[in-house]
Amino acid sequence: MKAIVSLTMAAGLASTGCAQVTPAAPEPLLHISTSFNLVVRLPYGQATVLFGPEGERAWAGKHWDPKFIYPQPPNDAEGAVFTVKHGQHNAVWVTSLADVDARHFQYVYFIPELMVTVIDVRFKPVDAGATAVNVVYTRTAIAPEGNEHVQAMSEVDKTAGKDWQQSIDEYLARSKAAARP
């Protein structure tokens, strides 16, 4: 019976000049992880301060200007919620993990209708005056329009380690110079 109904429907479509259209497969959504390492020439307890949204202001440049929603006054703490401009978009960030004892921080941010990014930061003391930092960016498009953003930002992530290292080193050199009598 099903075969007869299918044949009848196909014949009806053919006689009216309509053909069955198979919907196009949806565009796959990109999911890309990129990682880099750097060394901060500070003891672990001091190095971690540079990786919170407030602490990052010291070295990240003018483009890094988080606007805190919670907590007030702003504080680099687990559960913090803030926004940051990303070009013409406003991203909402959450400090999803800030575990100093475990040497592990994590941030999640999303740009509505485009993408979600998870930034995983792990610390490892090298010696009394230096801390190794591993950063992993995982970006996921949440709509086909987000694929271009995920691809472009992942390309930037590939050189971010060198940029972060240089910015942090320059900040530390300025801080040392300012502390000298």
Backbone as CSV, one residue per row, in Angstrom:
resi,resn,N_x,N_y,N_z,CA_x,CA_y,CA_z,C_x,C_y,C_z
1,MET,0.821,-1.185,0.000,0.000,0.000,0.000,0.870,1.256,0.000
2,LYS,1.946,1.266,0.819,2.839,2.414,0.852,3.453,2.660,-0.514
3,ALA,3.822,1.593,-1.214,4.429,1.729,-2.533,3.455,2.385,-3.495
4,ILE,2.181,2.014,-3.405,1.171,2.590,-4.300,0.996,4.073,-4.005
5,VAL,0.943,4.439,-2.720,0.791,5.848,-2.347,1.990,6.644,-2.836
6,SER,3.209,6.106,-2.665,4.413,6.796,-3.105,4.422,6.963,-4.611
7,LEU,4.058,5.898,-5.338,4.021,5.990,-6.788,2.965,6.987,-7.242
8,THR,1.813,6.983,-6.579,0.739,7.904,-6.927,1.180,9.337,-6.689
9,MET,1.848,9.601,-5.540,2.325,10.939,-5.244,3.373,11.374,-6.260
10,ALA,4.294,10.480,-6.606,5.333,10.803,-7.576,4.724,11.094,-8.932
11,ALA,3.748,10.291,-9.333,3.083,10.509,-10.614,2.350,11.840,-10.600
12,GLY,1.711,12.158,-9.476,0.994,13.431,-9.360,1.940,14.610,-9.445
13,LEU,3.086,14.516,-8.777,4.065,15.594,-8.840,4.614,15.740,-10.251
14,ALA,4.889,14.609,-10.909,5.426,14.656,-12.262,4.412,15.257,-13.224
15,SER,3.135,14.924,-13.060,2.123,15.440,-13.979,1.868,16.923,-13.778
16,THR,2.165,17.463,-12.584,1.961,18.894,-12.348,3.234,19.679,-12.630
17,GLY,4.289,19.017,-13.031,5.537,19.699,-13.323,6.375,19.965,-12.084
18,CYS,5.956,19.481,-10.933,6.711,19.671,-9.693,7.579,18.452,-9.453
19,ALA,8.773,18.676,-9.088,9.662,17.574,-8.741,9.967,17.668,-7.256
20,GLN,10.212,16.522,-6.673,10.580,16.529,-5.266,11.961,17.144,-5.129
21,VAL,12.099,18.041,-4.158,13.374,18.691,-3.907,13.920,18.155,-2.599
22,THR,15.128,17.656,-2.672,15.780,17.182,-1.454,16.414,18.385,-0.785
23,PRO,16.080,18.616,0.487,16.664,19.776,1.160,18.187,19.660,1.198
24,ALA,18.852,20.790,1.031,20.313,20.814,1.092,20.768,20.462,2.503
25,ALA,21.873,19.756,2.573,22.433,19.416,3.883,22.864,20.709,4.562
26,PRO,22.605,20.826,5.865,23.021,22.047,6.562,24.543,22.175,6.549
27,GLU,25.015,23.423,6.510,26.446,23.680,6.539,26.994,23.226,7.889
28,PRO,28.070,22.428,7.885,28.621,21.988,9.174,29.150,23.188,9.962
29,LEU,28.967,23.130,11.264,29.416,24.203,12.138,30.832,23.899,12.618
30,LEU,31.705,24.888,12.532,33.107,24.695,12.902,33.291,24.587,14.410
31,HIS,34.242,23.756,14.793,34.656,23.566,16.183,36.174,23.413,16.123
32,ILE,36.906,24.446,16.581,38.361,24.449,16.437,39.010,24.745,17.789
33,SER,40.024,23.941,18.128,40.829,24.186,19.333,42.238,24.581,18.920
34,THR,42.770,25.576,19.615,44.131,26.055,19.378,44.773,26.282,20.739
35,SER,46.036,25.911,20.867,46.700,26.108,22.167,48.057,26.777,21.983
36,PHE,48.514,27.387,23.060,49.843,27.969,23.077,50.362,27.979,24.509
37,ASN,51.685,28.143,24.626,52.354,28.178,25.925,53.174,29.455,26.037
38,LEU,53.327,29.919,27.269,54.202,31.042,27.547,54.742,30.895,28.954
39,VAL,55.723,31.712,29.289,56.302,31.694,30.627,56.223,33.100,31.192
40,VAL,55.649,33.211,32.381,55.566,34.486,33.085,56.664,34.490,34.132
41,ARG,57.518,35.503,34.088,58.663,35.592,35.010,58.229,36.155,36.361
42,LEU,57.293,35.434,36.971,56.789,35.749,38.311,56.487,34.437,39.022
43,PRO,56.534,34.440,40.354,56.078,33.258,41.091,54.603,32.997,40.783
44,TYR,54.192,31.756,40.931,52.824,31.357,40.593,51.766,32.285,41.187
45,GLY,51.838,32.578,42.461,50.823,33.404,43.122,50.684,34.790,42.511
46,GLN,51.766,35.336,42.002,51.717,36.651,41.353,51.323,36.538,39.881
47,ALA,51.724,35.469,39.240,51.416,35.290,37.812,49.913,35.141,37.572
48,THR,49.230,34.435,38.459,47.796,34.195,38.239,46.994,35.485,38.173
49,VAL,47.438,36.504,38.896,46.730,37.783,38.927,46.602,38.371,37.515
50,LEU,47.580,38.112,36.669,47.582,38.666,35.312,46.575,37.995,34.387
51,PHE,45.926,36.928,34.833,45.038,36.167,33.956,43.570,36.258,34.340
52,GLY,43.229,37.171,35.231,41.829,37.466,35.518,41.399,38.643,34.652
53,PRO,40.113,38.846,34.467,39.662,39.946,33.606,40.157,41.323,34.056
54,GLU,40.216,41.565,35.347,40.721,42.844,35.840,42.246,42.902,35.721
55,GLY,42.918,41.836,36.119,44.377,41.800,36.071,44.928,41.890,34.657
56,GLU,44.191,41.398,33.714,44.638,41.416,32.318,44.698,42.836,31.752
57,ARG,43.941,43.738,32.357,43.970,45.135,31.895,45.390,45.698,31.884
58,ALA,46.234,45.230,32.813,47.585,45.766,32.963,48.451,45.541,31.726
59,TRP,48.201,44.470,30.976,49.084,44.133,29.865,48.385,43.926,28.523
60,ALA,47.078,43.786,28.500,46.380,43.375,27.276,46.097,44.501,26.284
61,GLY,46.247,45.743,26.687,46.017,46.838,25.747,44.624,47.423,25.863
62,LYS,44.407,48.488,25.089,43.152,49.238,25.177,41.926,48.442,24.745
63,HIS,42.113,47.483,23.864,40.959,46.709,23.380,40.349,45.826,24.474
64,TRP,41.121,45.544,25.520,40.609,44.700,26.610,40.005,45.604,27.682
65,ASP,38.673,45.715,27.659,37.985,46.610,28.583,36.701,45.944,29.092
66,PRO,36.839,44.951,29.972,35.643,44.255,30.461,34.733,45.174,31.279
67,LYS,33.440,45.029,31.040,32.414,45.758,31.793,31.716,44.739,32.686
68,PHE,31.955,44.837,33.986,31.439,43.841,34.920,29.952,44.021,35.183
69,ILE,29.249,42.913,35.100,27.848,42.836,35.508,27.802,42.327,36.942
70,TYR,28.641,41.311,37.224,28.749,40.732,38.558,30.180,40.260,38.733
71,PRO,30.801,40.436,39.838,30.357,41.140,41.039,30.594,42.645,40.912
72,GLN,29.995,43.350,41.810,30.202,44.791,41.937,30.676,45.072,43.354
73,PRO,31.786,45.733,43.544,32.703,46.222,42.534,33.397,45.061,41.817
74,PRO,33.940,45.322,40.605,34.573,44.254,39.819,35.634,43.504,40.612
75,ASN,35.653,42.185,40.421,36.591,41.330,41.129,36.847,40.100,40.276
76,ASP,38.098,39.694,40.180,38.452,38.490,39.430,38.119,37.264,40.270
77,ALA,36.905,36.780,40.112,36.442,35.662,40.937,35.636,34.689,40.090
78,GLU,35.636,33.437,40.510,34.790,32.442,39.859,33.341,32.924,39.902
79,GLY,32.649,32.782,38.791,31.262,33.228,38.703,31.104,34.649,38.199
80,ALA,32.209,35.367,37.998,32.125,36.733,37.479,31.484,36.715,36.094
81,VAL,30.660,37.721,35.829,29.999,37.875,34.526,30.322,39.283,34.043
82,PHE,30.790,39.366,32.804,31.166,40.660,32.249,31.012,40.637,30.728
83,THR,31.034,41.803,30.135,30.947,41.897,28.678,32.226,42.524,28.142
84,VAL,32.542,42.164,26.896,33.713,42.703,26.206,33.320,42.920,24.745
85,LYS,33.712,44.058,24.194,33.473,44.320,22.777,34.413,43.471,21.938
86,HIS,33.859,42.813,20.932,34.630,42.057,19.942,34.230,42.616,18.592
87,GLY,34.955,43.605,18.123,34.569,44.261,16.875,33.225,44.935,17.060
88,GLN,32.286,44.584,16.197,30.944,45.173,16.300,30.038,44.383,17.228
89,HIS,30.551,43.300,17.779,29.746,42.438,18.642,30.079,42.664,20.118
90,ASN,29.100,42.378,20.959,29.288,42.446,22.396,29.227,41.017,22.934
91,ALA,30.343,40.529,23.461,30.401,39.158,23.973,30.118,39.152,25.468
92,VAL,29.408,38.129,25.903,29.128,37.930,27.330,30.075,36.841,27.827
93,TRP,30.839,37.173,28.867,31.847,36.282,29.436,31.426,35.819,30.823
94,VAL,31.868,34.612,31.179,31.684,34.069,32.524,33.012,33.443,32.954
95,THR,33.452,33.774,34.150,34.602,33.080,34.728,34.033,31.785,35.294
96,SER,34.154,30.717,34.524,33.517,29.461,34.914,34.338,28.678,35.937
97,LEU,35.646,28.950,36.007,36.499,28.260,36.972,37.666,29.176,37.326
98,ALA,37.900,29.352,38.601,39.055,30.117,39.083,39.582,29.390,40.315
99,ASP,40.264,28.278,40.075,40.752,27.419,41.146,42.261,27.603,41.304
100,VAL,42.639,28.493,42.194,44.048,28.809,42.413,44.797,27.576,42.905
101,ASP,44.188,26.800,43.803,44.859,25.604,44.333,45.122,24.564,43.248
102,ALA,44.186,24.412,42.314,44.344,23.437,41.228,45.140,24.004,40.052
103,ARG,45.483,25.295,40.139,46.232,25.974,39.076,45.485,25.927,37.743
104,HIS,44.193,26.230,37.807,43.340,26.083,36.633,42.268,27.175,36.604
105,PHE,42.255,27.953,35.532,41.217,28.959,35.302,40.513,28.602,34.004
106,GLN,39.246,28.993,33.907,38.512,28.770,32.659,37.490,29.878,32.477
107,TYR,37.376,30.313,31.241,36.415,31.356,30.867,35.578,30.837,29.713
108,VAL,34.313,31.217,29.708,33.423,30.894,28.594,32.806,32.211,28.153
109,TYR,32.820,32.440,26.851,32.108,33.609,26.359,31.331,33.256,25.104
110,PHE,30.249,33.992,24.903,29.474,33.759,23.688,29.132,35.081,23.030
111,ILE,29.112,35.001,21.724,28.643,36.107,20.899,27.321,35.613,20.322
112,PRO,26.210,36.207,20.766,24.892,35.705,20.368,24.781,35.460,18.856
113,GLU,24.229,34.310,18.545,23.939,33.866,17.183,25.182,33.620,16.331
114,LEU,26.388,33.652,16.945,27.599,33.390,16.174,28.435,32.244,16.719
115,MET,28.912,32.399,17.978,29.837,31.377,18.474,29.956,31.386,19.990
116,VAL,30.509,30.284,20.485,30.846,30.128,21.905,32.332,29.793,21.959
117,THR,33.018,30.391,22.927,34.448,30.139,23.103,34.703,29.722,24.551
118,VAL,35.498,28.687,24.708,35.979,28.262,26.027,37.485,28.518,26.031
119,ILE,37.954,29.218,27.062,39.384,29.490,27.211,39.839,28.791,28.488
120,ASP,40.724,27.830,28.329,41.206,27.017,29.437,42.652,27.417,29.728
121,VAL,42.930,27.845,30.956,44.260,28.328,31.336,44.780,27.472,32.486
122,ARG,45.950,26.867,32.272,46.564,26.037,33.305,47.965,26.552,33.596
123,PHE,48.310,26.528,34.870,49.581,27.068,35.339,50.446,25.956,35.906
124,LYS,51.759,26.102,35.715,52.701,25.143,36.306,53.937,25.922,36.754
125,PRO,54.176,25.976,38.064,55.391,26.663,38.525,56.632,26.008,37.923
126,VAL,57.519,26.829,37.359,58.768,26.336,36.795,59.839,26.338,37.874
127,ASP,59.917,27.466,38.583,60.832,27.613,39.715,60.266,28.735,40.582
128,ALA,61.037,29.201,41.538,60.532,30.209,42.477,60.166,31.531,41.805
129,GLY,60.711,31.776,40.595,60.462,33.058,39.945,59.798,32.988,38.587
130,ALA,59.293,31.812,38.200,58.692,31.691,36.869,57.537,30.695,36.873
131,THR,56.552,30.982,36.046,55.362,30.134,35.935,55.068,29.862,34.466
132,ALA,54.960,28.587,34.101,54.561,28.206,32.742,53.040,28.287,32.659
133,VAL,52.535,28.767,31.523,51.099,28.919,31.316,50.721,28.261,29.997
134,ASN,49.729,27.390,30.055,49.175,26.765,28.852,47.766,27.298,28.655
135,VAL,47.484,27.803,27.454,46.180,28.367,27.131,45.595,27.597,25.955
136,VAL,44.350,27.150,26.095,43.645,26.469,25.010,42.358,27.230,24.718
137,TYR,42.233,27.664,23.471,40.996,28.281,22.984,40.229,27.224,22.222
138,THR,38.971,27.007,22.577,38.096,26.113,21.820,36.900,26.943,21.381
139,ARG,36.772,27.093,20.072,35.724,27.933,19.503,34.745,27.075,18.721
140,THR,33.444,27.348,18.918,32.393,26.594,18.244,31.373,27.551,17.649
141,ALA,31.145,27.426,16.357,30.093,28.209,15.715,28.745,27.673,16.168
142,ILE,27.787,28.566,16.400,26.443,28.113,16.786,25.429,28.381,15.677
143,ALA,25.922,28.924,14.565,25.113,29.147,13.371,26.087,29.213,12.199
144,PRO,25.622,28.916,10.988,26.539,28.975,9.842,27.263,30.319,9.726
145,GLU,26.618,31.401,10.105,27.253,32.722,10.057,28.441,32.807,11.010
146,GLY,28.483,31.959,12.006,29.580,31.957,12.969,30.840,31.280,12.462
147,ASN,30.724,30.463,11.415,31.899,29.752,10.899,33.030,30.700,10.523
148,GLU,32.698,31.796,9.872,33.719,32.756,9.458,34.435,33.345,10.680
149,HIS,33.680,33.653,11.732,34.273,34.204,12.957,35.157,33.172,13.645
150,VAL,34.683,31.935,13.736,35.479,30.878,14.366,36.793,30.699,13.602
151,GLN,36.717,30.656,12.286,37.921,30.464,11.470,38.895,31.629,11.650
152,ALA,38.391,32.855,11.541,39.257,34.036,11.646,39.885,34.149,13.029
153,MET,39.096,33.942,14.076,39.627,34.075,15.431,40.604,32.949,15.758
154,SER,40.380,31.769,15.220,41.301,30.652,15.436,42.646,30.921,14.769
155,GLU,42.631,31.610,13.639,43.889,31.996,12.988,44.668,32.967,13.881
156,VAL,43.967,33.912,14.492,44.608,34.864,15.418,45.165,34.109,16.627
157,ASP,44.423,33.104,17.104,44.865,32.329,18.269,46.230,31.674,18.031
158,LYS,46.530,31.334,16.768,47.790,30.651,16.460,49.006,31.503,16.791
159,THR,48.872,32.819,16.784,50.000,33.702,17.100,49.832,34.390,18.454
160,ALA,48.745,34.102,19.144,48.454,34.789,20.406,49.507,34.523,21.476
161,GLY,50.083,33.349,21.517,51.093,33.041,22.535,52.258,34.003,22.460
162,LYS,52.755,34.234,21.267,53.868,35.168,21.074,53.442,36.578,21.480
163,ASP,52.247,36.987,21.086,51.749,38.327,21.429,51.574,38.485,22.936
164,TRP,50.964,37.481,23.578,50.773,37.537,25.024,52.127,37.602,25.732
165,GLN,53.059,36.749,25.287,54.388,36.720,25.919,55.036,38.097,25.844
166,GLN,55.005,38.702,24.671,55.617,40.017,24.490,54.923,41.068,25.352
167,SER,53.606,41.081,25.366,52.860,42.081,26.146,53.116,41.932,27.642
168,ILE,53.132,40.700,28.124,53.376,40.464,29.554,54.816,40.832,29.907
169,ASP,55.779,40.433,29.063,57.181,40.783,29.328,57.365,42.301,29.364
170,GLU,56.743,43.013,28.428,56.859,44.481,28.409,56.218,45.093,29.655
171,TYR,55.074,44.571,30.061,54.423,45.070,31.273,55.314,44.850,32.498
172,LEU,55.883,43.652,32.618,56.748,43.363,33.766,57.993,44.245,33.760
173,ALA,58.563,44.510,32.582,59.745,45.384,32.496,59.382,46.808,32.927
174,ARG,58.203,47.304,32.482,57.761,48.644,32.897,57.535,48.688,34.403
175,SER,56.944,47.629,34.946,56.672,47.572,36.397,57.963,47.591,37.192
176,LYS,58.972,46.839,36.747,60.265,46.820,37.436,60.926,48.184,37.372
177,ALA,60.869,48.805,36.182,61.494,50.109,36.013,60.808,51.157,36.904
178,ALA,59.492,51.082,37.006,58.755,52.034,37.838,59.026,51.812,39.321
179,ALA,59.374,50.579,39.722,59.603,50.267,41.128,61.005,50.672,41.590
180,ARG,61.905,50.933,40.623,63.275,51.331,40.999,63.301,52.752,41.534
181,PRO,64.122,52.974,42.567,64.184,54.341,43.142,64.921,55.299,42.243
